[in-house]
Structure formats: structure tokens, C-alpha cells
Amino acid sequence: MSYSKLSDELRDPEGNPYPNHYETILELTYNAVVTPWLNFQPDAQYILNPGALGTQHDALVLGVRCAMNF
């Protein structure tokens, strides 16, 4: 989990304060060892208030990492 908050002094171009000036990231990952030389690591992230300005919808990011050792 990650939480970031922008300064309370932050203003939009018209000089108004942003109502939601934070970003929260929840992440779930697991390293699956398939063989002694191969592993897969799926990753899921859910981002609340991406960009910390309240202008974007929440986001779901999915990925996978593969590592091979020679």
C-alpha cells in the first residue's frame, strides 16, 4: 500500500483548492517459482484518485513479470 498527499496549499488555475489531493495505491503480487530457472510474478494494482487531483477515475493495472536464470 502507498499513500501520497499533495500540499494543502495546492490550487487549481482559478485559485481554488483541490478537494481530493491524495493518491492511494493497493498492490498485490506473488513470485511463483515454476522451475529452478524460471519464475512468474503476477501483479495487480488498484489506484484510487490517480494523479492526486480528483480529475481521473480509479484505475486497475495488471501485469506479469517473467524471469529466467541461465
C-alpha positions as semicolon CSV with decimal commas, in nm:
position;residue;x (nm);y (nm);z (nm)
1;M;0,000;0,000;0,000
2;S;0,114;0,350;-0,081
3;Y;-0,045;0,682;0,015
4;S;0,064;1,020;-0,119
5;K;-0,084;1,356;-0,031
6;L;-0,017;1,684;-0,206
7;S;0,017;2,009;-0,014
8;D;-0,298;2,171;0,124
9;E;-0,171;2,491;-0,038
10;L;-0,208;2,346;-0,391
11;R;-0,455;2,544;-0,606
12;D;-0,613;2,493;-0,947
13;P;-0,561;2,754;-1,224
14;E;-0,856;2,958;-1,088
15;G;-0,706;2,965;-0,737
16;N;-0,946;2,713;-0,579
17;P;-0,813;2,434;-0,354
18;Y;-0,837;2,079;-0,486
19;P;-1,092;1,876;-0,285
20;N;-0,911;1,541;-0,322
21;H;-0,536;1,591;-0,330
22;Y;-0,421;1,240;-0,244
23;E;-0,343;0,915;-0,425
24;T;-0,366;0,566;-0,276
25;I;-0,224;0,253;-0,437
26;L;-0,309;-0,101;-0,328
27;E;-0,082;-0,369;-0,473
28;L;-0,091;-0,747;-0,468
29;T;0,191;-0,956;-0,613
30;Y;0,330;-1,308;-0,583
31;N;0,652;-1,466;-0,709
32;A;0,570;-1,816;-0,840
33;V;0,877;-2,036;-0,887
34;V;0,793;-2,272;-1,174
35;T;1,136;-2,436;-1,208
36;P;1,476;-2,358;-1,054
37;W;1,548;-2,136;-1,357
38;L;1,201;-1,988;-1,431
39;N;0,959;-1,778;-1,229
40;F;0,648;-1,571;-1,295
41;Q;0,537;-1,277;-1,088
42;P;0,179;-1,157;-1,148
43;D;0,099;-0,810;-1,020
44;A;-0,227;-0,622;-0,963
45;Q;-0,253;-0,258;-0,858
46;Y;-0,567;-0,059;-0,780
47;I;-0,507;0,316;-0,783
48;L;-0,755;0,543;-0,608
49;N;-0,759;0,902;-0,735
50;P;-0,470;0,865;-0,984
51;G;-0,274;1,185;-1,025
52;A;-0,397;1,306;-0,684
53;L;-0,613;1,585;-0,827
54;G;-0,955;1,420;-0,846
55;T;-0,972;1,456;-1,224
56;Q;-0,930;1,087;-1,318
57;H;-1,132;0,773;-1,249
58;D;-0,981;0,500;-1,029
59;A;-0,755;0,264;-1,224
60;L;-0,678;-0,107;-1,225
61;V;-0,333;-0,207;-1,353
62;L;-0,246;-0,571;-1,424
63;G;0,090;-0,710;-1,523
64;V;0,318;-1,010;-1,513
65;R;0,694;-1,043;-1,490
66;C;0,886;-1,345;-1,612
67;A;1,246;-1,414;-1,508
68;M;1,476;-1,680;-1,648
69;N;1,815;-1,763;-1,500
70;F;2,083;-1,914;-1,724
